[in-house]
Amino acid sequence: MRIKLTVNGLAYERECAEHVTLLRFLREGLGLTGTKEGCGMGECGACTVILNGRAVNSCMVLAVEADGAVISTIEGEAQGPSLSDIQKAFEKHHAVQCGFCTPGMVMSVKELLADNGKPGVDEVKEAIEGNFCRCTGYVQIVEAVMDLTGRPGGKGELEHV
C-alpha cells in the first residue's frame, strides 16, 4: 500500500506492507532510529511519537493507519544544532542516563506541555507513566519538567516520585 505522511515537517510517500508498524516504518523505512523498540507491546513507551498531536506507542500503530498523518519524532525535537528546551532541561537535571527511554520521555513531555504549559508534579507523573526508565528513578525527569515550566517541584524539592 502507498502511504503519505508528514514526519518532522517533511512530506514522505512510500510503499508499505499492511502489517508494518509505524515504529518499523520510521526506523527502517525512513531511517529515523531515535524512536526505540523496547517491549513491542505498547507497555514501555520507548517508541513514543506524536501522531496528530497525541503521544502514541508507535509499536501499536500500523503504518497504514498513519496515512495522511502528521508525526513528530525525537529527530524533529532539536532546532538545528541546538537542543530543544525539553532536551536542555533533561540535560541540566541529569534526567538522561543510559538514554534508551529518553526519546519517548521527551515526546510524552512534549505532548503534556502542548496541552498544559504549567503542569503540576502529579500531571507530569501521569504524562510519563507509560514510559519506563530503569536508570533515573524518574525524580530527575520530573524535576526537569518542573524547572522548565517554572513550577515548584524543581531541583531538591521532590523526595521521591
C-alpha positions in Angstrom: 0.0 0.0 0.0 1.2 3.5 -0.7 1.1 5.9 2.2 1.7 9.6 2.6 2.6 11.3 5.8 4.5 14.2 7.2 7.3 13.5 9.7 9.1 16.3 11.4 7.8 18.7 8.9 8.9 16.7 5.8 6.4 15.0 3.5 7.0 11.4 2.6 5.3 9.0 0.2 6.3 5.3 0.4 5.2 1.8 -0.3 4.4 0.0 2.9 3.3 -3.6 3.7 0.0 -3.6 5.6 1.5 -5.4 8.6 4.4 -3.0 9.2 4.1 -1.0 12.4 4.7 2.8 12.4 7.8 2.1 14.6 9.3 -0.2 11.9 8.3 2.3 9.1 10.0 5.2 10.9 13.2 3.2 11.7 13.6 1.1 8.6 11.7 2.9 6.0 12.7 6.5 6.9 16.0 5.8 8.8 14.7 7.7 11.9 16.3 5.4 14.5 15.8 7.7 17.5 12.4 6.1 18.2 13.4 2.9 20.1 11.8 -0.5 20.3 11.6 -1.7 23.8 8.8 -4.2 24.5 7.0 -4.2 21.2 3.7 -4.4 23.1 2.9 -0.8 24.0 4.0 -1.1 27.6 7.3 0.6 27.9 7.0 3.9 26.0 10.4 3.7 24.3 8.7 4.1 20.9 6.5 7.1 21.8 6.0 9.6 19.0 3.5 12.4 18.5 0.8 11.4 16.0 -1.6 14.1 15.0 -0.9 15.9 18.3 -1.2 12.9 20.6 1.6 10.8 22.1 1.2 7.2 20.9 3.2 4.0 21.1 4.4 3.6 17.5 4.8 -0.2 18.0 1.0 -0.4 18.4 0.0 1.6 15.3 0.2 0.2 11.8 2.0 2.5 9.4 -1.0 2.3 7.0 -3.2 3.7 9.9 -0.9 6.8 9.8 -1.6 7.5 6.2 -2.2 11.3 5.9 -0.9 11.9 9.5 1.4 14.5 10.9 4.1 12.8 13.1 6.8 14.2 15.3 9.8 12.1 16.4 12.8 12.8 18.6 14.8 13.7 15.5 12.5 16.7 15.0 12.8 17.9 18.5 16.2 19.7 18.2 16.3 23.1 16.4 19.2 22.7 14.1 22.4 22.1 16.1 20.7 23.2 19.4 18.7 21.0 21.7 15.1 21.9 22.4 14.1 23.4 25.7 12.9 20.0 26.9 16.1 18.3 26.0 18.1 21.1 27.7 16.1 20.7 30.9 16.7 16.9 30.8 20.4 17.5 30.4 20.5 20.1 33.1 18.8 17.8 35.6 20.7 14.7 34.6 17.4 13.1 33.5 19.3 11.1 30.9 21.4 8.2 32.0 21.6 5.3 29.5 19.3 7.3 27.2 17.2 4.4 25.9 13.9 5.8 27.3 14.8 9.4 26.7 13.2 9.9 23.2 9.9 8.5 24.4 10.0 10.5 27.6 10.8 13.7 25.7 7.9 13.1 23.3 5.5 12.4 26.2 6.6 15.6 27.9 6.2 17.5 24.6 2.5 16.4 24.4 1.9 17.3 28.0 3.4 20.8 27.6 1.4 21.4 24.4 -1.8 20.6 26.4 -0.8 22.3 29.6 2.2 24.7 29.8 2.2 24.7 33.6 1.6 21.2 34.8 1.9 20.2 38.4 4.0 17.3 39.7 1.1 14.9 39.6 0.3 15.8 36.0 3.9 15.3 34.9 3.9 11.9 36.6 0.7 11.0 34.9 2.1 12.1 31.5 5.2 9.9 31.8 3.6 6.9 33.5 3.6 4.9 30.3 7.4 5.4 29.9 9.6 3.0 31.8 13.0 4.2 32.9 15.4 1.8 34.7 18.1 4.3 35.4 16.9 7.6 36.7 14.2 6.7 39.2 12.0 9.4 37.5 12.9 12.1 40.0 15.3 13.9 37.7 12.8 13.7 34.9 10.0 15.3 36.9 12.5 17.9 38.3 13.5 18.8 34.7 9.9 19.4 33.6 9.1 21.4 36.7 12.1 23.6 36.3 11.3 24.0 32.6 7.8 25.3 33.4 8.9 27.4 36.4 6.7 25.4 38.8 7.6 24.3 42.3 8.9 20.8 42.5 12.2 21.6 40.8 15.7 20.5 42.0 15.8 19.2 45.5 12.1 19.7 46.2 10.9 16.1 45.4 11.6 13.4 47.9 10.6 10.6 45.6 8.4 10.1 42.6 
